[in-house]
Amino acid sequence: MQQLYGRKLFYCNLFPSAFVSDLICFWQLAGSFAHEDGIISSILHLTHLRELYLTIHVDPEEFAHEAIAPYTTSLARLSALTALTELMLDLSRCYQYGGDNLQMMQLAGDDHEAWTEVREAHRTSLLSALRAMPQLQHLDCATLWLHPSEAATLTALTSLQLGGLMPPPYGGSRPTSPLPPRLADLCLDSAVSPRLLASLQIPSTLTSLRSCRLRFGMSDVNQETCQLLPETVAAVGPAVQRMKALRPNGSLGRFWLLTADGAARPLLPRAGVPDGHAEWLGQLGALDGVDLALRGFALQVEDVCCLAQTLGKVQVSPPWGLFCTQ
């Protein structure tokens, strides 16, 4: 059954053998990964398609790495759709843990290594297809994580929505992370590492960064001591300033969340610093007119006093930890 609304074509059954090439195609199904693979195969002949919205949710009972592993390379076949200018993908197989979140890694349990291998294969398979789409300007794949250098290879993009960007490795001089040269709008569904924000090479075209969460991940923390690393602390101020500058209309929104997901217990201040977390909490003063929730930090009296002076009221609010209002 097909229904045509203006220039959008919605399908809830099999794709026909031919249809007008510039229509938007929307698909939604639930089934096995074999079924999903068949759906992807059925659209590969639509080489003149300009806009594609593809949503396929697999039955959760099928969601095991043994079931998904045989299809790790099939997403690369989307490279046949070389005329795409806009692509929205919501696929179960694209789901990523984010790669730098200890809590999410623990959810994978004993199968973490197997999941990591399979998901990385799907991620790189999809990336190879995206690189074969020279006209792609709008990409929305909120379950996908990319390295900034990988996103930068998609040179035609002006709008990009992802699950997140992977932070640079720790150590040595501060790295720089490029973005697509024409990018105007960047939306990240997951929390952002301060080191990542501070490292981004912002193109002159970028006017909007949509995210209101910062996160200290595993690569920001000494795993043995549960303390912040010096490079992480140094990145907080530049990251806050950059996010503020790139918010639409200069507005940060009302609610911010700052989490410490990179430690197995509450995060301690940087080693050898008498001011504790206050050495970087003061940088949050740039967040004018926002409510801030902090979760996962071991705060001392000096830290709370710094927050009160910087942001106004401080309220203990489990399970978030501290809730600060201006």
C-alpha positions, -999 to +999 in steps of 0.1 A: +000+000+000+013+034-010+002+069-001+016+100-018+018+133+001+032+161-020+067+149-028+070+123-001+063+086-007+057+064+023+060+026+020+047+000+044+052-030+021+078-041-005+096-015-027+083-014-062+107-020-091+106+017-101+093+050-089+101+087-093+138+091-085+138+122-063+110+111-039+117+107-002+114+070+008+104+062+044+105+026+056+097+011+090+098-026+099+106-050+127+121-084+121+153-104+120+186-092+108+182-114+077+149-095+070+167-062+075+194-073+051+167-082+025+152-047+028+185-030+022+191-052-008+157-042-022+166-005-025+200-008-041+187-004-076+173+030-068+205+047-078+189+080-086+172+084-052+179+118-037+165+115-002+161+084+019+146+079+053+152+043+064+141+030+098+143-007+106+140-019+142+149-056+148+131-077+173+151-074+206+151-112+209+172-113+177+197-087+191+227-109+198+262-105+183+259-140+169+228-130+149+242-098+136+278-109+128+270-124+093+257-091+081+286-068+090+295-058+055+260-054+040+257-017+049+286-010+025+263-018-003+244+014+003+273+030-017+252+022-048+230+052-038+254+078-051+228+105-059+217+109-022+217+144-009+198+136+024+200+104+044+183+095+077+192+060+091+177+045+122+190+009+122+194-015+151+227-027+137+242+008+138+238+011+175+270+021+193+279+022+230+300+052+223+334+037+229+343+058+259+316+052+285+324+027+313+288+022+323+277+013+288+306-010+284+296-028+316+261-034+302+277-056+275+289-079+302+311-108+292+302-103+255+318-068+254+347-078+231+325-097+207+300-067+206+329-043+201+342-062+171+309-066+154+297-030+159+330-016+147+326-037+116+292-023+110+304+012+117+332+011+092+309-007+067+285+022+068+312+048+067+326+033+035+291+037+019+288+073+031+321+082+015+307+070-018+279+096-017+296+127-031+264+148-030+254+140+006+246+172+024+223+161+053+231+130+074+211+120+104+222+087+121+217+092+158+229+057+167+263+062+149+296+074+164+324+087+142+359+100+148+360+137+137+386+128+111+361+103+096+333+128+096+356+153+079+359+130+048+322+136+041+331+169+025+297+179+011+279+177+045+262+209+057+241+192+084+252+163+106+234+145+134+252+116+151+251+097+183+284+113+191+320+121+181+348+100+196+373+119+217+410+121+207+435+098+224+452+111+256+488+121+257+513+143+240+504+177+225+468+186+222+454+171+190+433+189+165+401+172+151+388+184+117+351+186+107+335+186+073+346+219+056+310+231+047+293+220+079+268+245+093+248+225+118+261+198+142+239+179+165+253+153+189+227+131+208+252+119+234+273+138+259+305+154+247+340+151+260+355+185+269+388+173+253+369+166+221+352+201+220+385+218+227+402+199+199+377+205+171+388+225+141+356+246+136+349+255+100+339+291+093+305+278+081+295+262+115+269+283+133+251+258+154+262+231+179+232+213+195+242+195+227+238+204+264+258+176+281+295+173+289+310+140+300+343+129+314+348+095+298+373+067+303+401+084+284+397+115+306+403+097+339+432+078+356+415+044+359+436+033+389+430+064+410+397+077+396+412+111+392+409+136+363+439+138+340+456+172+336+448+175+299+411+170+307+411+198+333+428+222+309+401+215+282+371+224+304+373+262+299+378+262+261+351+235+257+325+256+277+334+287+257+332+269+224+298+253+231+284+287+243+296+304+211+280+278+189+246+276+205+218+288+182+210+325+189+236+324+217+212+304+240+225+275+260+191+264+270+180+260+306+194+226+317+229+212+314+242+179+326+278+172+334+286+135+341+316+115+351+310+081+334+347+073+331+353+060+366+340+030+385+334+052+416+329+090+422+355+110+404+383+126+425+401+159+418+433+159+399+463+147+419+482+172+439+458+201+436+447+216+469+417+234+453+401+201+443+375+201+416+372+239+422+402+244+398+379+237+369+344+242+383+350+279+382+352+277+344+314+269+344+307+305+352+305+311+315+272+292+315+250+322+322+214+316+330+214+278+331+206+250+356+234+225+359+233+190+372+265+172+382+266+134+385+294+111+396+318+135+413+333+133+448+329+170+458+345+187+489+331+217+508+354+239+487+339+226+455+304+233+466+313+268+477+329+274+443+297+263+426+276+285+448+298+315+440+300+307+403+265+295+395+242+306+424+221+282+444+234+246+449+209+219+457+215+183+466+193+163+442+197+125+441+203+106+418+220+135+400+243+145+428+242+183+428+218+206+411+228+242+406+204+271+397+209+307+388 
